[in-house]
Amino acid sequence: MNIQIQVNGQTFTAVLEQNAAAQALRQLLTQGPVTIQMENYGGFEKVGALGQSLPASDAQTTTQPGDMVLYQGNQIVIFYGSNSWSYTRLGHVTDLTGWAEALGPGDVSVTFSLAE
């Protein structure tokens, strides 16, 4: 299962995990693209409220650039650095070329949609 992530005019493909949260996210995206205002946090991630909860199965995780996770059941976090925390994995960007540059140093608007 693939989705697209659009940020600052660039489109990236992410492969979704095989879990209930990722399946729920994919189901949500069948209704249309979801745009989230994401704040820069800690110099290694962007975080934003999804507006609804997904089924969480948090586990201690060390993330890598390109990882997409669920935090507190209702926030999406995308990484351009690394962090260790309790998250539910959602997916991973397959090609990180331009990823950190597209996310930039400040807050961003990110659109998630089904891959065509």
C-alpha positions in Angstrom: 0.0 0.0 0.0 1.5 3.3 -1.1 0.5 6.9 -0.4 1.8 10.2 -1.7 3.1 13.0 0.5 3.1 16.5 -1.0 5.2 19.2 0.7 6.4 22.5 -0.8 5.6 21.5 -4.3 7.4 18.1 -4.2 5.7 14.7 -4.1 7.1 11.7 -2.2 5.9 8.1 -2.1 5.5 6.3 1.2 4.9 2.6 1.7 2.4 2.0 4.5 3.0 -0.6 7.3 0.8 -3.6 7.6 -1.1 -2.6 10.8 -4.5 -1.3 11.8 -3.4 2.3 12.0 -2.0 2.3 8.5 -5.1 0.6 7.2 -7.3 3.2 8.9 -5.2 6.0 7.4 -5.5 4.5 4.0 -9.3 4.2 4.5 -9.4 7.8 5.5 -7.6 8.8 2.3 -10.1 7.0 0.1 -12.4 9.9 1.0 -9.9 12.4 -0.5 -6.6 14.0 0.3 -5.9 15.2 3.9 -3.8 18.3 4.5 -2.2 18.8 7.8 -0.4 21.9 9.2 2.7 20.5 10.7 5.0 22.2 13.2 8.7 21.8 13.4 9.7 20.0 16.6 13.1 19.3 18.0 15.1 19.9 14.8 14.3 16.3 13.6 10.5 16.0 12.9 7.3 17.7 11.8 4.1 17.0 13.8 0.5 17.8 13.1 -3.0 16.9 14.3 -4.9 14.5 12.1 -8.3 15.7 13.4 -9.3 12.2 14.4 -7.9 9.2 16.1 -6.5 6.1 14.5 -6.0 2.7 16.2 -2.7 3.0 18.1 -0.3 0.1 18.9 2.5 2.1 20.3 5.9 0.5 20.8 9.3 2.0 21.7 10.8 2.9 18.3 13.9 4.5 17.0 12.9 6.5 13.9 15.0 7.3 10.8 14.6 10.0 8.2 11.5 9.3 6.1 9.6 7.5 8.8 6.0 8.4 9.3 4.4 7.5 12.7 1.3 8.1 14.7 1.7 9.9 18.0 -0.9 9.9 20.8 -3.3 8.2 18.4 -4.3 11.5 16.6 -1.1 13.2 15.4 1.0 12.4 12.4 4.8 12.8 12.7 7.2 12.7 9.8 10.9 12.6 10.3 13.9 14.2 8.6 16.1 13.2 11.5 16.0 10.5 14.2 14.3 10.1 17.6 13.5 7.3 20.1 10.0 7.3 21.5 6.8 5.3 21.8 5.0 5.5 18.4 2.8 3.5 16.1 4.5 3.1 12.8 2.5 4.2 9.7 5.0 4.0 6.9 8.3 5.1 5.3 9.2 7.4 2.4 10.9 5.3 -0.3 13.1 8.0 -1.9 14.5 10.7 0.4 16.0 12.8 -2.4 15.1 16.3 -1.5 13.1 15.2 1.6 14.8 17.3 4.2 15.0 20.3 1.9 11.3 20.1 1.1 10.3 20.0 4.8 12.6 23.0 5.5 13.4 24.5 8.9 9.9 25.9 9.8 6.3 24.8 9.8 4.8 23.3 6.7 1.5 22.3 5.1 1.6 18.6 4.1 -1.0 16.8 2.0 -1.4 13.0 2.2 -3.2 11.2 -0.6 -3.6 7.8 -2.2 -0.9 6.9 -4.7 -2.3 6.9 -8.3 
